[in-house]
Amino acid sequence: MDIFTYDWIAVVITCLGTLFLIGEILVNARGLFALLGIGFMTVYFSVYVEADSLMLMLAIYFIGIAFIIIDGKLLNDGTLATIGVACMLLAVALPAPNVVAGVYAVLGVLIGAAGSFLFLKVFKRRDMWSKITLKDRLTKEAGYNSMNADYEQLVGREAVTLTDFRPVGTIRLGNKDYSAVSNGQWIAKGTNVVIVQVDGTRILIEAKHF
C-alpha cells in the first residue's frame, strides 16, 4: 500500500522539512539543512498539492521562511516571524486531503520548528535575533555593568534628607540630589542618613545612628 495514503505521514514529512529549514536559519549548517528541508517539503507538496496549485503553495510556505529570516536579520521584534509561521501553517494545511491530515501537517510544522532549537546545542548559532535573546552575558569584563558606576560608589556614604521619607524622598549628597527610598521607615526632613544599598539607580537609605 502507498505510504502516502496514511494521514500520519504528513506529520513526519512536514516535521522533518521544517526542522531542517528552521535549523538552517538558526545554525550554520553550510546549506546542508536547507537542502534537506527543501527536499522534504517538495515531497510533501508534490504528493498532496494538485499540479496547478503546487507553485502557489510552495511560494506561500517559502515566503513564510523568508519572513522569518528578514525578522531575524533586520527587525528583531518577532512580528514578521509570526506572520511567517502563519504562512507556513496555511501552506501545509490547505492542500491536505482531509482534516486529519491537515492537523497532522500543522503539528509537523510546529514540532519541527520547536525541535530545530535543539541544533543550537550542537552547532554554531547564527547571529540573529540578538536584540530579543540577549544571548551575550552582561558582565563587567565584557564592558557592561548592571549597576551605574557612579551610583555604586555611593554605598556607605552619608547624606541628608531634603524631604520626609514615607518611604520615598530626596537626599542630598555633596552638591547632588538623589531620589531614594527608606526600608519602610518614616524619616524626617533634615535627618542624617547612610546609603546602605544601591540596585541600579535605586538607592536604599537608613537613618544614621549616633
C-alpha positions as CSV (number, residue, x, y, z in Angstrom):
1,M,0.0,0.0,0.0
2,D,1.3,3.5,-0.8
3,I,2.6,5.0,2.4
4,F,1.3,8.4,1.4
5,T,-2.2,7.2,1.9
6,Y,-1.7,7.2,5.6
7,D,-2.7,10.5,7.2
8,W,0.1,10.4,9.8
9,I,2.8,10.5,7.2
10,A,2.1,14.3,6.8
11,V,3.4,15.0,10.3
12,V,6.6,13.1,9.6
13,I,7.3,15.0,6.3
14,T,6.4,18.5,7.5
15,C,8.2,17.9,10.8
16,L,11.5,16.9,9.1
17,G,11.2,19.6,6.4
18,T,10.5,22.4,8.9
19,L,13.1,21.0,11.3
20,F,15.9,21.3,8.8
21,L,14.8,24.6,7.3
22,I,14.4,26.4,10.6
23,G,17.6,24.7,11.7
24,E,19.4,26.2,8.8
25,I,18.2,29.6,9.9
26,L,19.3,29.1,13.5
27,V,22.7,27.5,12.9
28,N,25.4,27.5,10.3
29,A,24.9,24.1,8.6
30,R,26.6,25.3,5.4
31,G,23.4,24.8,3.4
32,L,23.0,21.1,4.2
33,F,19.9,21.5,6.4
34,A,18.4,23.8,3.8
35,L,18.8,21.2,1.1
36,L,17.3,18.5,3.3
37,G,14.4,20.8,4.3
38,I,13.6,21.8,0.8
39,G,13.7,18.1,-0.3
40,F,11.2,17.0,2.4
41,M,8.8,19.9,1.7
42,T,9.0,19.4,-2.0
43,V,8.0,15.8,-1.5
44,Y,5.0,16.9,0.7
45,F,3.7,19.4,-1.8
46,S,4.3,17.1,-4.7
47,V,2.2,14.4,-3.1
48,Y,-0.7,16.5,-1.7
49,V,-0.9,19.5,-4.0
50,E,-2.5,19.5,-7.4
51,A,-0.2,20.5,-10.2
52,D,-1.9,23.8,-10.9
53,S,-1.6,24.8,-7.2
54,L,1.9,23.4,-6.5
55,M,3.9,26.6,-7.1
56,L,1.4,28.7,-5.2
57,M,1.6,26.5,-2.0
58,L,5.4,26.3,-2.3
59,A,5.6,30.1,-2.6
60,I,3.4,30.7,0.5
61,Y,5.5,28.2,2.5
62,F,8.9,29.7,1.5
63,I,7.6,33.3,1.8
64,G,6.9,32.3,5.4
65,I,10.5,31.2,5.7
66,A,11.7,34.4,4.1
67,F,9.7,36.5,6.6
68,I,11.4,34.6,9.5
69,I,14.8,35.3,8.0
70,I,14.0,39.0,7.5
71,D,12.7,39.3,11.0
72,G,15.9,37.7,12.4
73,K,18.3,39.8,10.4
74,L,16.6,43.2,10.3
75,L,13.6,43.8,12.6
76,N,14.2,41.6,15.6
77,D,10.7,42.2,17.0
78,G,9.0,38.9,16.1
79,T,6.2,40.4,14.0
80,L,7.3,39.1,10.6
81,A,8.4,35.9,12.2
82,T,4.9,35.3,13.5
83,I,3.4,36.1,10.1
84,G,5.9,33.7,8.5
85,V,4.9,30.8,10.8
86,A,1.3,31.5,9.9
87,C,2.1,31.3,6.2
88,M,3.9,28.0,6.7
89,L,0.9,26.6,8.6
90,L,-1.5,27.8,6.0
91,A,0.6,26.4,3.1
92,V,0.7,22.8,4.6
93,A,-2.9,22.8,5.9
94,L,-4.8,23.9,2.7
95,P,-3.6,21.1,0.4
96,A,-4.1,18.3,2.9
97,P,-6.6,15.7,1.5
98,N,-8.7,15.8,4.7
99,V,-8.9,17.5,8.1
100,V,-6.9,14.8,9.9
101,A,-4.0,15.0,7.5
102,G,-4.2,18.8,7.7
103,V,-4.0,18.7,11.5
104,Y,-1.0,16.3,11.2
105,A,0.7,18.6,8.8
106,V,0.3,21.6,11.1
107,L,1.5,19.7,14.1
108,G,4.5,18.6,12.0
109,V,5.5,22.2,11.3
110,L,5.1,23.2,14.9
111,I,7.0,20.2,16.2
112,G,9.7,20.7,13.6
113,A,10.1,24.4,14.4
114,A,10.4,23.7,18.1
115,G,12.8,20.8,17.6
116,S,15.1,22.9,15.5
117,F,16.2,24.8,18.6
118,L,18.0,21.6,19.7
119,F,20.5,22.3,16.9
120,L,21.7,25.2,19.0
121,K,23.2,22.8,21.5
122,V,25.4,21.2,18.8
123,F,26.1,23.6,16.0
124,K,27.4,27.2,15.9
125,R,24.5,29.6,16.1
126,R,23.9,32.4,13.5
127,D,23.9,36.0,14.7
128,M,20.2,36.5,14.6
129,W,17.6,37.8,17.0
130,S,20.4,39.2,19.2
131,K,18.1,42.1,20.3
132,I,15.5,39.7,21.6
133,T,17.6,36.9,23.0
134,L,20.3,39.0,24.5
135,K,22.5,35.9,24.5
136,D,25.7,37.8,25.5
137,R,26.4,37.8,29.2
138,L,26.2,41.3,30.6
139,T,29.4,41.3,32.7
140,K,31.9,43.9,33.8
141,E,34.6,42.1,31.8
142,A,32.5,42.5,28.6
143,G,32.1,46.2,29.2
144,Y,28.7,46.0,30.8
145,N,27.5,46.8,34.3
146,S,24.1,46.2,35.8
147,M,24.7,49.0,38.2
148,N,25.5,52.5,37.3
149,A,29.2,53.0,38.3
150,D,28.5,56.4,39.9
151,Y,25.7,55.0,42.0
152,E,27.7,52.0,43.0
153,Q,30.3,54.3,44.7
154,L,27.6,55.8,46.9
155,V,27.2,52.8,49.2
156,G,28.4,53.6,52.7
157,R,28.4,57.4,52.2
158,E,26.4,59.8,54.4
159,A,23.7,62.2,53.1
160,V,20.9,64.4,54.5
161,T,17.2,64.1,53.6
162,L,15.7,67.1,51.8
163,T,12.2,65.7,52.2
164,D,10.3,63.5,54.6
165,F,10.5,59.8,53.6
166,R,7.2,57.9,53.6
167,P,9.2,55.9,52.5
168,V,10.3,57.7,49.2
169,G,12.0,61.0,49.2
170,T,15.1,63.0,48.2
171,I,18.5,63.1,49.7
172,R,21.5,65.5,49.2
173,L,25.0,64.1,49.0
174,G,27.6,66.8,48.5
175,N,26.1,69.1,45.9
176,K,23.9,66.5,44.2
177,D,20.4,65.4,44.9
178,Y,19.2,61.8,44.6
179,S,15.9,60.1,44.8
180,A,16.0,57.4,47.4
181,V,13.8,55.0,49.5
182,S,13.9,54.0,53.1
183,N,13.4,50.5,54.3
184,G,9.8,51.0,55.1
185,Q,10.7,53.6,57.7
186,W,9.4,57.2,58.1
187,I,12.4,59.5,58.2
188,A,12.0,63.2,58.8
189,K,13.4,66.0,56.6
190,G,16.9,67.1,57.7
191,T,17.9,63.7,59.1
192,N,21.4,62.4,58.5
193,V,21.3,59.1,56.7
194,V,23.6,56.4,55.3
195,I,23.3,54.8,51.9
196,V,23.2,51.1,52.6
197,Q,22.4,49.6,49.2
198,V,22.3,50.5,45.6
199,D,20.4,48.4,42.9
200,G,20.9,50.0,39.5
201,T,19.8,53.6,40.3
202,R,17.6,52.6,43.3
203,I,19.2,53.9,46.5
204,L,18.2,52.5,49.9
205,I,19.0,54.6,52.9
206,E,18.8,54.2,56.7
207,A,18.9,56.8,59.4
208,K,22.3,57.3,60.8
209,H,22.7,56.0,64.4
210,F,24.9,58.1,66.6
